[in-house]
Amino acid sequence: MKKEATKKQKMLLSFIYDSLKTNGYPPNFQEMKDFLNISSNQTVIDYLQSIEKKELITREEKSARSIKITPLGYKSIKSRPLIPFLGTSYAGTLTQSIQLTGQWKEVSDEIKTNHNVFLIEISGDSMVNANIQEGDCLLAQESKEYISGDIVVVQTPDGTTVKTFISNDTPPFVYLKPENPKYKIIPFTHEMTLQAKIVGKWKEGIIEPLKQGKLL
């Protein structure tokens, strides 16, 4: 059984949380040294290793900027989970790709943030019949498998869009379907990449499921 985090470990974890929420990224070593009132990078590394061993954070390539708080970490500091907000995806014309904005948003505790999930904002009206309106913020989950009828985030040569993925036995076989009759279907090509499934709608920290799916 893992020991509970110490008071100082929780303080550092809260500092990381506040940095993510306020700045969009974790603190660097200097910021953590200043916060802990220490002068050694190694001491910061020791703190990070200790809370990582207790499964309160994960780190990629062992660098400060790659810190992610785990569900257990959020629970330890009694804070709501944070999910990255990746900007705007066009549910109308394909004009611009989503880009990392450096923003994180709070979500309710039932969302499993250890999954590869992110939030995007919708611009356009091509998905209105799927209850997706202009300005909606949607929860997306990366996936290796997609089935016909999934609402998906798709990277195309012309940008990123949200559409319904359709695969069937009649021409055009595989395509992207707008949920608005004024838009035409988009044949799926080898130049397109399915990035994620839309699983819910974010509103003031609460995730509402869409008709098609269920919450994570």
C-alpha positions in Angstrom: 0.0 0.0 0.0 1.4 3.4 -1.0 2.0 6.0 1.7 -0.1 9.1 1.5 1.6 12.2 0.2 3.3 14.4 2.7 2.2 18.0 3.3 5.0 19.4 1.3 4.4 16.9 -1.6 0.8 18.0 -1.7 1.9 21.6 -1.7 4.0 21.0 -4.7 1.2 19.1 -6.4 -1.2 22.0 -5.8 1.4 24.4 -7.2 1.7 22.2 -10.4 -2.1 22.2 -10.6 -2.4 26.0 -10.2 0.2 26.5 -12.9 -1.6 24.2 -15.3 -4.9 25.9 -14.7 -3.5 29.5 -14.8 -0.7 29.3 -17.3 -1.6 26.2 -19.4 1.5 24.3 -18.6 3.4 22.9 -15.6 6.0 25.0 -13.7 9.7 24.7 -14.7 12.5 23.7 -12.3 13.3 27.3 -11.4 9.7 28.1 -10.5 9.5 24.9 -8.4 12.7 25.8 -6.6 11.4 29.3 -5.8 8.2 27.8 -4.6 9.9 25.2 -2.4 12.5 27.8 -1.3 15.4 25.5 -2.3 18.4 25.9 -4.6 19.0 22.5 -6.0 17.5 21.0 -9.2 18.2 17.6 -7.7 16.0 18.3 -4.8 13.2 19.2 -7.2 13.8 15.9 -9.1 13.6 14.0 -5.8 10.3 15.6 -5.0 8.9 14.8 -8.5 10.2 11.2 -8.3 8.5 10.8 -4.9 5.1 11.9 -6.0 5.5 10.0 -9.3 6.3 6.8 -7.3 3.0 7.4 -5.4 1.3 7.6 -8.8 0.1 11.2 -8.2 1.8 12.4 -11.4 3.3 11.0 -14.6 6.2 12.5 -16.6 7.3 12.0 -20.2 11.0 12.1 -20.8 11.5 13.0 -17.2 11.3 16.8 -17.8 9.5 19.3 -15.7 7.3 20.6 -18.5 5.8 17.2 -19.3 4.2 16.7 -15.9 0.6 15.3 -15.9 -1.5 14.9 -12.8 -3.2 11.5 -12.4 -6.7 10.9 -11.1 -5.2 9.9 -7.8 -3.2 13.1 -7.8 -6.4 15.2 -8.2 -8.0 13.3 -5.4 -5.0 13.8 -3.2 -5.3 17.6 -3.4 -9.1 17.5 -3.6 -9.2 19.3 -6.9 -11.3 18.8 -10.0 -9.5 17.2 -13.0 -8.1 19.4 -15.8 -8.3 18.6 -19.5 -6.3 20.4 -22.3 -8.3 22.7 -24.5 -7.0 22.5 -28.1 -8.8 25.4 -29.7 -11.3 25.5 -32.5 -12.4 22.8 -34.9 -14.6 23.8 -37.8 -17.8 21.9 -38.1 -18.5 23.8 -41.3 -15.9 24.5 -44.0 -12.5 23.0 -43.6 -10.4 26.1 -43.1 -8.1 25.7 -40.1 -6.5 23.0 -38.0 -7.0 22.9 -34.2 -3.9 24.2 -32.4 -2.8 23.9 -28.8 -3.9 27.0 -27.0 -2.1 26.4 -23.6 -5.4 26.3 -21.8 -6.9 23.7 -19.5 -10.4 23.4 -18.3 -11.9 21.8 -15.2 -14.2 18.8 -15.6 -16.3 16.8 -13.2 -14.7 14.0 -11.3 -16.3 11.1 -13.2 -14.1 11.8 -16.3 -11.1 9.5 -16.5 -8.3 11.9 -17.3 -5.8 9.2 -17.7 -7.4 8.5 -21.0 -6.2 10.5 -24.0 -8.9 13.2 -23.8 -9.1 16.8 -24.9 -11.6 19.6 -25.4 -12.3 21.5 -28.7 -14.6 24.4 -29.5 -16.9 24.2 -32.5 -17.2 26.8 -35.2 -19.8 26.2 -37.9 -23.3 24.8 -38.2 -22.8 21.5 -40.1 -23.5 19.3 -37.0 -26.7 21.0 -35.7 -28.8 17.9 -36.1 -26.5 16.0 -33.8 -27.1 18.6 -31.1 -23.7 20.3 -31.8 -24.0 24.0 -32.1 -21.6 26.9 -32.9 -19.6 27.6 -29.8 -20.1 24.3 -28.1 -17.1 22.8 -26.3 -16.8 19.1 -26.9 -15.0 16.3 -25.1 -13.0 14.1 -27.5 -11.2 10.9 -26.8 -8.4 9.5 -28.9 -9.1 6.0 -30.2 -7.6 3.2 -32.3 -11.0 1.9 -33.4 -13.9 3.7 -35.0 -17.3 2.4 -36.1 -19.9 3.8 -38.5 -22.0 6.5 -36.8 -19.2 7.8 -34.5 -18.9 11.6 -34.4 -15.2 12.2 -35.0 -12.5 14.8 -35.1 -10.8 14.4 -38.5 -7.6 15.9 -39.8 -7.8 16.6 -43.5 -5.4 18.3 -46.0 -7.6 21.4 -45.6 -7.8 21.5 -41.8 -9.6 19.9 -38.9 -13.3 19.2 -38.8 -16.0 17.4 -36.8 -18.3 15.1 -38.7 -20.1 11.8 -38.5 -18.0 8.9 -39.7 -19.9 6.6 -42.1 -18.7 3.2 -43.4 -21.1 1.0 -45.4 -21.4 -1.4 -48.4 -22.7 1.1 -50.9 -20.9 4.0 -52.7 -19.2 6.2 -51.6 -18.5 3.4 -49.0 -16.5 5.5 -46.5 -17.3 9.2 -46.0 -17.8 12.1 -43.5 -21.4 13.0 -43.1 -22.5 16.6 -42.0 -25.6 16.6 -39.7 -27.1 19.5 -41.6 -28.8 18.9 -45.0 -27.3 22.1 -46.5 -23.9 20.5 -46.5 -22.6 17.7 -48.8 -20.9 14.5 -47.7 -17.1 14.4 -47.8 -15.6 11.2 -49.3 -12.9 9.8 -47.0 -9.4 9.6 -48.5 -6.0 8.3 -47.5 -5.0 11.9 -46.8 -7.4 12.1 -43.9 -6.8 10.9 -40.3 -9.3 10.1 -37.6 -8.0 11.8 -34.5 -10.6 11.2 -31.9 -14.3 10.4 -31.0 -16.6 13.0 -29.7 -18.1 11.6 -26.4 -19.7 14.5 -24.7 -20.3 18.3 -24.4 -18.5 20.4 -21.8 -20.5 23.1 -20.0 -19.1 24.9 -17.0 -17.1 21.8 -15.9 -19.9 19.3 -16.5 -19.8 16.8 -19.3 -23.1 16.0 -20.9 -23.2 12.9 -23.1 -24.2 13.2 -26.8 -27.0 10.9 -28.0 -24.5 8.6 -29.7 -22.1 7.9 -26.8 -21.5 7.5 -23.2 -19.2 9.2 -20.8 -15.7 7.8 -20.2 
